[in-house]
Amino acid sequence: IIDSVTEATFDKDVFVSKPMRAWLGGRIEKLGAEFSAEVAEILQAQGWNVRLEIKLTELGAPKSPNLGDIDVLAWRPDGRVIQIECKRLKASRTIAEIAQNCGRFRGNVGDHLHKHLRRLEWVRDNKTKIAKFTGIDVEKIVVRHPMVVSRPVPFAYLSGLPILASEIVLVNSLQAYIESWERGEP
């Protein structure tokens, strides 16, 4: 139980105590930030320019609706830009947990995938602001929007997802994902 708490593999909703829920929520945020930093390090090692946790308002998005932040934004002078949503997820050990996990990533209003889709749409519609931020000519910019996950996820196999399964990338496969783009593969 203690390992599950310190590694934040419990849902904070399991606990009744407000201090415990707050502590676990903070732990989840800290481990999520560490995961985003790990993803950034992989890209930096491959020569990408990288920024972590960029509020969309910093890029010129309006304050309302709140679009949150881009976990990792990486770019190359040749125009390639990657807007990454990082998800450090706990293992689904039961059928109920698999169903719960799938329910959180359908692209429905308010779920975890919906937030990513809103940011993705804003970035697609505002390439000039991305160009200004990165210093890249807007005509050269090509953006990809993968969701990088910490472990294999069941929602990647759902039909009707509003993103391609190939854009749900296991962190251990991120380097191969980048290399395939460099080779011109879709």
C-alpha positions as CSV (number, residue, x, y, z in Angstrom):
1,I,0.0,0.0,0.0
2,I,2.8,2.4,0.9
3,D,4.5,1.7,-2.5
4,S,1.2,2.3,-4.3
5,V,0.8,5.6,-2.5
6,T,4.4,6.9,-3.1
7,E,4.4,5.8,-6.7
8,A,0.9,7.3,-7.2
9,T,-0.6,4.2,-8.6
10,F,-3.8,4.7,-6.5
11,D,-6.4,7.0,-7.8
12,K,-6.7,10.0,-5.4
13,D,-10.4,9.4,-5.4
14,V,-9.8,6.2,-3.4
15,F,-9.1,8.3,-0.4
16,V,-11.6,10.2,1.7
17,S,-9.2,12.4,3.6
18,K,-8.7,15.8,2.0
19,P,-5.0,16.1,3.0
20,M,-4.3,12.6,1.6
21,R,-6.1,13.4,-1.6
22,A,-4.2,16.7,-1.9
23,W,-0.8,15.0,-1.2
24,L,-1.5,12.2,-3.7
25,G,-2.6,14.8,-6.3
26,G,0.7,16.7,-5.8
27,R,2.6,13.4,-6.1
28,I,0.8,12.6,-9.3
29,E,1.7,16.1,-10.7
30,K,5.4,15.7,-9.7
31,L,5.7,12.3,-11.3
32,G,3.9,13.6,-14.4
33,A,6.4,16.5,-14.6
34,E,9.3,14.1,-14.3
35,F,7.8,12.0,-17.1
36,S,7.5,15.1,-19.4
37,A,11.2,15.9,-18.6
38,E,12.2,12.3,-19.6
39,V,10.4,12.8,-22.9
40,A,12.1,16.1,-23.4
41,E,15.5,14.6,-22.7
42,I,14.9,11.9,-25.4
43,L,14.2,14.7,-28.0
44,Q,17.1,16.9,-26.9
45,A,19.5,13.9,-27.2
46,Q,18.3,13.7,-30.9
47,G,19.1,17.4,-31.5
48,W,15.7,18.9,-31.0
49,N,15.0,22.3,-29.5
50,V,12.7,21.7,-26.6
51,R,10.5,23.6,-24.1
52,L,8.4,22.1,-21.3
53,E,5.0,23.1,-19.9
54,I,4.2,26.0,-22.3
55,K,0.9,27.7,-21.4
56,L,-1.0,28.3,-24.6
57,T,-1.6,31.9,-23.5
58,E,2.2,32.4,-23.8
59,L,1.9,31.4,-27.5
60,G,-1.0,33.9,-27.9
61,A,-4.1,31.8,-27.1
62,P,-6.9,33.6,-25.3
63,K,-7.3,33.1,-21.5
64,S,-10.8,31.8,-22.1
65,P,-11.5,29.1,-22.7
66,N,-8.5,27.8,-20.7
67,L,-6.6,25.5,-23.1
68,G,-4.0,24.6,-20.5
69,D,-0.4,23.9,-21.6
70,I,1.7,21.9,-24.0
71,D,3.6,19.3,-22.1
72,V,6.5,19.2,-24.5
73,L,7.0,21.4,-27.6
74,A,10.0,20.4,-29.8
75,W,11.2,21.8,-33.1
76,R,13.9,21.7,-35.7
77,P,15.0,24.5,-37.9
78,D,13.9,22.5,-41.0
79,G,10.2,23.2,-39.9
80,R,9.3,20.0,-38.0
81,V,7.4,20.7,-34.8
82,I,6.1,18.2,-32.3
83,Q,3.4,19.1,-29.8
84,I,3.5,16.3,-27.3
85,E,0.9,15.4,-24.7
86,C,2.6,13.3,-22.0
87,K,0.6,10.8,-20.0
88,R,2.2,8.9,-17.2
89,L,-0.5,6.3,-16.6
90,K,-0.9,3.6,-14.0
91,A,-1.3,0.0,-15.0
92,S,-4.9,-1.3,-15.6
93,R,-5.0,-4.5,-13.6
94,T,-8.7,-5.4,-13.8
95,I,-11.4,-5.3,-16.4
96,A,-13.0,-2.4,-14.5
97,E,-9.8,-0.4,-14.6
98,I,-9.4,-1.1,-18.3
99,A,-12.9,0.2,-18.9
100,Q,-12.3,3.2,-16.7
101,N,-9.1,4.0,-18.6
102,C,-10.8,3.7,-21.9
103,G,-13.6,5.9,-20.7
104,R,-11.2,8.7,-19.8
105,F,-9.7,8.8,-23.3
106,R,-12.6,8.9,-25.8
107,G,-12.4,12.5,-26.9
108,N,-15.6,13.4,-25.1
109,V,-16.0,16.9,-23.6
110,G,-14.1,17.1,-20.3
111,D,-12.1,13.8,-20.6
112,H,-8.3,13.6,-20.9
113,L,-8.2,13.2,-24.7
114,H,-10.6,16.1,-25.2
115,K,-8.2,18.5,-23.6
116,H,-5.4,17.3,-25.9
117,L,-7.7,17.7,-29.0
118,R,-8.5,21.3,-28.1
119,R,-4.8,22.2,-27.8
120,L,-4.1,20.3,-31.1
121,E,-6.8,22.2,-32.9
122,W,-5.5,25.6,-31.6
123,V,-2.0,24.8,-32.7
124,R,-3.2,23.7,-36.2
125,D,-5.1,27.0,-36.5
126,N,-2.3,29.2,-35.3
127,K,0.8,28.1,-37.1
128,T,1.9,31.8,-37.4
129,K,2.1,32.0,-33.6
130,I,4.1,28.7,-33.5
131,A,6.4,30.1,-36.2
132,K,7.0,33.3,-34.2
133,F,7.7,31.3,-31.0
134,T,10.1,28.8,-32.7
135,G,11.7,31.3,-35.1
136,I,10.8,29.1,-38.0
137,D,9.3,30.4,-41.3
138,V,5.6,29.6,-41.2
139,E,5.7,28.1,-44.7
140,K,8.1,25.4,-43.5
141,I,6.2,24.3,-40.4
142,V,4.8,20.8,-40.3
143,V,3.4,19.9,-36.9
144,R,2.7,16.4,-35.4
145,H,0.8,15.9,-32.2
146,P,1.6,12.6,-30.6
147,M,0.4,11.5,-27.1
148,V,3.4,9.9,-25.4
149,V,2.4,7.3,-22.8
150,S,4.4,5.6,-20.1
151,R,3.0,2.2,-20.7
152,P,0.9,0.3,-23.2
153,V,-2.7,1.6,-23.0
154,P,-6.0,-0.1,-23.8
155,F,-7.6,3.0,-25.3
156,A,-5.1,2.9,-28.2
157,Y,-7.1,-0.1,-29.5
158,L,-10.6,1.5,-29.4
159,S,-12.4,2.1,-32.6
160,G,-13.6,5.6,-33.4
161,L,-10.9,7.5,-31.6
162,P,-10.5,11.0,-32.8
163,I,-6.7,10.5,-33.1
164,L,-4.8,7.8,-35.0
165,A,-3.5,4.9,-33.0
166,S,-0.1,5.6,-34.5
167,E,0.0,8.9,-32.7
168,I,-0.3,7.2,-29.3
169,V,3.4,6.5,-28.7
170,L,4.9,4.4,-26.0
171,V,7.9,6.4,-24.5
172,N,10.2,3.5,-25.3
173,S,9.2,3.9,-28.9
174,L,9.5,7.7,-29.2
175,Q,13.0,7.5,-30.7
176,A,11.7,5.1,-33.4
177,Y,8.7,7.4,-34.0
178,I,11.0,10.4,-34.6
179,E,13.3,8.4,-36.8
180,S,10.4,7.3,-39.0
181,W,9.4,10.9,-39.5
182,E,13.0,11.8,-40.4
183,R,12.9,9.0,-43.1
184,G,9.7,10.6,-44.4
185,E,7.4,7.8,-43.3
186,P,3.8,8.8,-42.2
